[in-house]
Amino acid sequence: MTTGHLRHADDERVPGYFQTQGRWTAAKKHPRLVASSSFLVLMLVLALFAPLLAPYSPTKTNPAHALEQPSTRHLLGTDNVGRDSLSRVLYGARISFAVALLAISVSLGAGVSFGLIAGYAGGAFDQILSRTIDAQLAFPGVLLAIAIASALGPSLTNAMLAVGILGIPTYFRLTRGQVLQAREFEYAAAARALGASPTRIALRHVLPNVVNPLIIAASVAASVAILSLASLSFLGIGSQPPTADWGSMIYAASGYLDGYPWLMLGPGGAIFVTVLSLYVLGDALRDTLDPRAR
């Protein structure tokens, strides 16, 4: 083999090695990012494979085994009608993550679209949208979600829509603020000078520069969506019985706290660690993606 061949082979090996080293170095620099994302991936896996992992049906009642303490048979005990708490927590994770994803899709799609148009177009359209968002922000978030869900009727779909509407102002204001800055940069001015249309400039030159802040905001918004869903379900206007949902499980356990406190551990612990992981992930993403933080 010639020297040129050897050099070519070495050149193919070295980049892969340094890429692996770079990933490992990045992981060591951001342990919070690795830990929080790993836990969330684990929760997603448990949610996706809940039908295979759950030891019992989440909705089948068994009054003869009601309010049993945690044991090898029921790791988190049973509720007041004999349903296995662990199975219901696993199925509740499916609902929480699904609602968080759908709610973020609704708020992200509407907020980014309106924020992009308002920030780039400006004028009367910007004023109308901004004042509408300000009017929505005048109401406390949870109360607004309760009002929307109550008006639409108690159901999981309506709760998801209410949580999605609740998150629109966050994405609108973030996108609008970033677009107001990005549209004045030199690359946007150069694109306008070359004859690019406003739509092309907004989508190809301005929108990519707001992706990182949106990713950070989405991780925090997911935790807010999970908490909002749990609040609505706790009040009876979210998911309806016998659907396994963390908020409804906490409501059912609230009447048995004196004698059976373990009923709160499963759903309460799941909400706590999931929301905490999402907040830590958002904070770690901010440090990783924000050049000013680096």
N, C-alpha and C positions, 0 to 999 in steps of 0.2 A: 504494500500500500504506500502510495506516495505521501510526501509531507503535506501536500495540499489537501489530500483526503483526510489525513490525521487532523489537520487544523479545522477542517469542515466538521468532522465528528465532534471535536472538542467544543466548537462553537454551538453545536446543537445541544450538548449536554449542559453547558454552563448556564444559559438563560433559565432552563427549568429548575436547576438547583437554586439559583438566586431568587426565582419566583417563590419557591417553597420556603426559603429562608425569610423572604420578605413577608409572607403570610404569617409565619411563626413570630417574627419580630412585631408585626402589627398586633397579633393576638396578645403578646406580652405587654405591649404598650396600652392596650385597652381591655383589661380583664373584665370590666363591667359589661362591655359590649358582648364579649364571648359568653359570660355567665348568664346574662339576661336573655340573650337570643337562644342559647342552648335550652334554658328552662322553657321558653315559649315554644320552641320546636317540640320539646317533650310533651307539653300540654296539648299542642295541636295533634300530635300522634295519638295521644290518649283519647282525644275527642273524635278523631277520625275512625279509630278502631274500637270505639266504645261498645258496639254490638258484639265484638269478639272478646273484649276484656271484661265487660261487666259480668259479675257472677250470677246476677239475677235480673229479672225484668224490672225496669224502673217504674212501671205503673201497676203491676200485679200486687194486690193487697193480700195480706195474711194476718188477720186480727189475732190469731193464736200466738204470734211472735211479735206483737206490737211492743214498742219501747224497750227492746232488748239492749243491753249494754254491749259495747264493742267486744268482740271475741274473734276467735279464729274462723268462725262461721260467717260472721258479719263484722268486718274490720272496723267499720264506723257505726255499728249498731243499726237499729231499725227505727222508723218513724212511728207516729201514733196509729198508723193503720197497718204496720208490719212490712212496709217496703224497705228494701235494703238501701241504706243511705249512700254507700259507696257507689252503687250502680247509678243512683240518681245524680250524684256529683259528676260522674263521668258523662252521662247524657246531658247534664246541665252545661258542661263545657262545650258541647257541640252547639247548643243554642246560643250561648254567650259569644263564642267566636263567630258564628254565622251572622248574628245580629250586628256585632261590631263591624264585620266586613261589609255587610250590606249598608249599614248606616253611614260608614265612612265613604262608600261609593256614592251614595246620594249627596252627602254634604260636600265631598271633594268635587264631584262633577258639577254641581250647581255653583259652589263657591268659587272654584277656579275659573269656570266659564264667565261668570258675571264679573269677577275681579279682573280678569284679563281684558274684557271688553271695556269695563269702566276705567281701568288704569290707562289703557292705550288710547281710547277714544276721547275720554274727558268730556267736558261740556255738560249739557243738561242731562244726558244719560248717566254720567258719573254722579251728578248731584242727586238724581232720583234714587238710584241704587244705594248710594251711601246713606241717604236719609232713611230709606227703608230698613237697612241693616241696623242703623242706630236705634230705630224704633223697636226692632226685635231685641236688641241688647238692653233696652230699658226694662225688660221683664226678666226676673230671675230665671236662670236656665231650667232648673228642675220644675218650677211652677209652669213654665211655658210648655214643657214636654207633657206634664200632667194634663194641662188644658187641651192640648192637641189630641192626646190619646183618649181623653174622656169624650171629646167632641166626635171623634171618629168611631169610638166604640172600643171596648176592651178586647184586644186580640194581640197576638205576637206581631203580626204584620203591621198593624197600626202603631204599636210601640216602636218597631224598627223605623217607621216613617217619621215618627215624632223625634226620635233620637237623631235621625239624619238631618231634619230641619234645624235641630238645635245646634248642629256643628257648622252650618253654612257661614255664619259671620266670621268664624275663625279663619277659614280658608279664603273668604272674600277679602278681608282686610289684609291678610298676609300677602295674597297674590297682588292685590291692587298696590300696596306699598312697594313691593319689589318691582312691579312693572313701571311705576312712576320713576324709579331710579334707573332701571335698565333701558328704558326708551330714550334716555338722554345720553347714553354711552356712545362712544365713537363708532362701534360696529353697527349700531342701529342707524346712526346718521349716515354711515357709508352705504348701508343697504338702501336707505331712502334715496340717496343720491344716484344709485345705480338703477333706480326705477322699480324697486321691489314694492309689491302691494302691501297695504297695512296688514292684511291677513297673514301674508307670508312672513312679514317681519315679526308679527306677534307670535306666530307658532314656531318659526324656525330660529329666531334670534333672541326673542325675549323670554318665551316660556321655558326653554332649557335652563335658564339662569335662576329660575325659582323652584326647580325640582328639589334641590337639597333641603331648603326650608320646609317644603311641603312634606317631605319624607319624615322629617323630625316632628312636624306637627301631627302627622297621621298616627305616629306611635303614641303620642299623648292623647289624641282624640279617641283612640281605641280604648284606652283605660277609662276615659269619661263615658264612652258608650256603654261599656260593661257595667259601670256603676249606675248609670241612668236606667238601664234595663232592669237591674236588680231593684232599684227604687220603685219603678213602675210595677214590677211584678209583686213586690212587697205590698203595694197599695191595692193590688187586685185589678189593675188595668193593663197589665202586661200579658205574659203567657197565662193561659187558663188551665186549671186542673183537668186531668191528672198529669199534664206535661211537667217533666222534670226541669226545673229552673232554679238557679241559685237563690234568686230573690224570693220566690214563693216558698222555697225550703226554709229560708230564714224566718219568713212570716209564720209558717207552721210550727217551727221550733220555738218561737217567742212565747208561746203559751205554756211551755214545759221547761222553762229555764231553771226553775227552783229544784226540781227533782231529777231532771234529765238534761244536764248542760251539754252533754256530748253531741246532742242533735245539732248544735250550732257550729261545731268544730269543722265538719266537712264543707258545707257551703261557705261559711265565713272565712275559713282558711283558704279555700280556693279563690275567692274574690280578692283577699288580701295579697296573696303571693302573685296572682296574675296581674293585678293593677300595679303592684310594686315593681314587677319585672318590666312592665310596659313603660313606667316612668323612668326607671333606670336605663332602659334601652334608648328612650328619647334623649336623655341627658348624655349618654355615651355617643349617640349619633351626632349630637350637636358638637361635641368635642372633636369627633372624627371628621365630620364633613365641613364644618365651618372653618374657613382659612383663618379668620380672625382669632378663633379659639386656639388654633395651632400655633 
